[in-house]
Amino acid sequence: HGTSTINDKGHLQIGGVDTTALAAEFGTPLYVYDEALIRQRCREFVAAFRAAGVKYQVAYASKAFCVKAMCRLVEEEGLALDVVSDGELYTALEAGFPPQRIHFHGNNKTPHEIEMALDAGIGCFVVDNFVELHVLNALALDKGVKANVLFRVTPGVEAHTHDYISTGQEDSKFGFDLQNGAAFRALQEAKELKQLELLGLHSHIGSQIFEVEGFRMAAERVAQFYARVRDELGLTFPVMNLGGGFGIRYTEEHKPLPVGDYVKAIVDAVKKQFASYTYPMPEIWIEPGRSIVGDAGTTLYTIGTMKDIPGIRKYVAVDGGMTDNPRPALYEAKYEAMLANRAREANEETVSIAGKCCETGDMLIWDLELPEARVGDILAVSCTGAYNYAMASNYNRIRRPAVVFVQAGRSDLVVKRESYGNLVENDVIPARLARGAQ
Ligand code: LLP
C-alpha cells in the first residue's frame, strides 16, 4: 500500500527508498514514514468535506504521532491540530504551528496547561467537566481574554472496539453526559460565564471503529441536542465536532471503509437533522489521528536470536519490542510483517516475533508466516505509524528509535535515535550518594 513496492534487489522499498539501506544508514529499530501517504490521507479527508459542500475543519489528533516535522506537514496540508497536553502543545508551538488552529483536549487540563494555551492564543478548548469550565473562565478573566469552547459530551453510543479505547458510553471518565442532564447543566452554567465563547459540542465515541453506524448515531444525538439547547436555552452553535476514531487495516481481519465514506455518513446525518429544524448548518469538525498516520508507518528491526521449541513454537527475537510498540502487549493488537531484505521469497515457516525486553508479554506478533529467518535479516512491521512512537518508553533503559520520513527517493531524519546521554541526563545523584562521599 502507499508507495511501498519491492525493488529489483527483492527489497522492500518505501517512498522510493530501499528499506535495507535505511536500516544500514540509520540503524534499527527504525520508524519509517511514507510522507506521500500521510499527505494523501489528509487530502482524502479534506476532499470528502469539499464534496459534501459543508464548512469543516479537520484537526489531526496529534496524540497518534506528535513530532515537530509532523506538525509542519499537517500545517502544510491545511489541517488543524488537536493536542491533549502541555507537551503536545509545546511541540506544536515549537514547530511554528499557527495557534489559532490548535484545539486543546483532555479530561484534566492543569491550570498551568490552560494558562499556557491561553497565552499562546489557541483556537479552542474542548471543555471536559465542570471543574475545568470554571477554572478556564477564571483564568481567562485574569488574563482579560476570551476562550472559545466546545463541550465534550458522551452521547451514550457503544463503539465496537477495545474497552480501553472506547469512550462514547455513559460510564467513561470523559465528558458531560448527554442523557443524564450533565451536558445541559454545563451549558446553563457556561451561558453565565462571560469569558467563554460557546462554539458547540464535541463527541468522540472511540478509536479503531469500522462501522459508520456509531458515528451516525452520535451525530444524530448531538444534533438533536442542539435543537433542544436552542429552544430551551436560546443558544445557537456554529460548530459541531464529531471526533476521530476511523479504523485502519492492521491485518486482513480489519475492513475499513475509505475515509471519505465516514465523512459522508457523518455529514449526511447532521444535514438530515438540521434540515428538519431550520437551524443554520454548523461547521463540522473532526479529529482523526490513526487514520492519518497509522498505515504510513513501518518499523524496521534486525533479527537477532532464535529459539526453536520443537513441536511447540519458534521464537524469533528482534532488537526492539514493547518499548517501541506497546500495542500488542496492551491491547493484543495484531500486526503484519515481512522480511524487508528478502521480500520476494516464499514463506516457509511459522514463527513468533519476540521483543528484547525482560518480560514474557513482550511479543510483537504471534504465528507469523515468513521465509526461514536468518540472523541479520531486516523485519518490517507495517502500520506502526499511530500510537507506536507516541507510546514508546525507555523500559529496560532501551533508547527510543530514530524516525525518518521518506518521499520521492529520499529520506530525512525527523527524530534522532536517543543517545545514552539522553537516558541519564535527568538523573541526579544526591551528594551523600556520590562516589567517595563518606
Ligand atoms: N479525539 C479524541 C477526543 C480522542 O480521544 C482521540 C483518541 C482521537 C480524537 C483520535 O482517535 P483516532 O482517530 O486516532 O482513533 N492508544 C490507543 C488509541 C487511543 C486513542 C485515544 N484517543 C491505541 O494505540 O490504539
Residues whose N, C-alpha, C, O or C-beta is under 5 A from the ligand:
A	BS01	LLP	A61 A64 I165 H204 G206 S207 Q208 G243 G244 G245 F246 E287 P288 G289 R290 S291 Y387
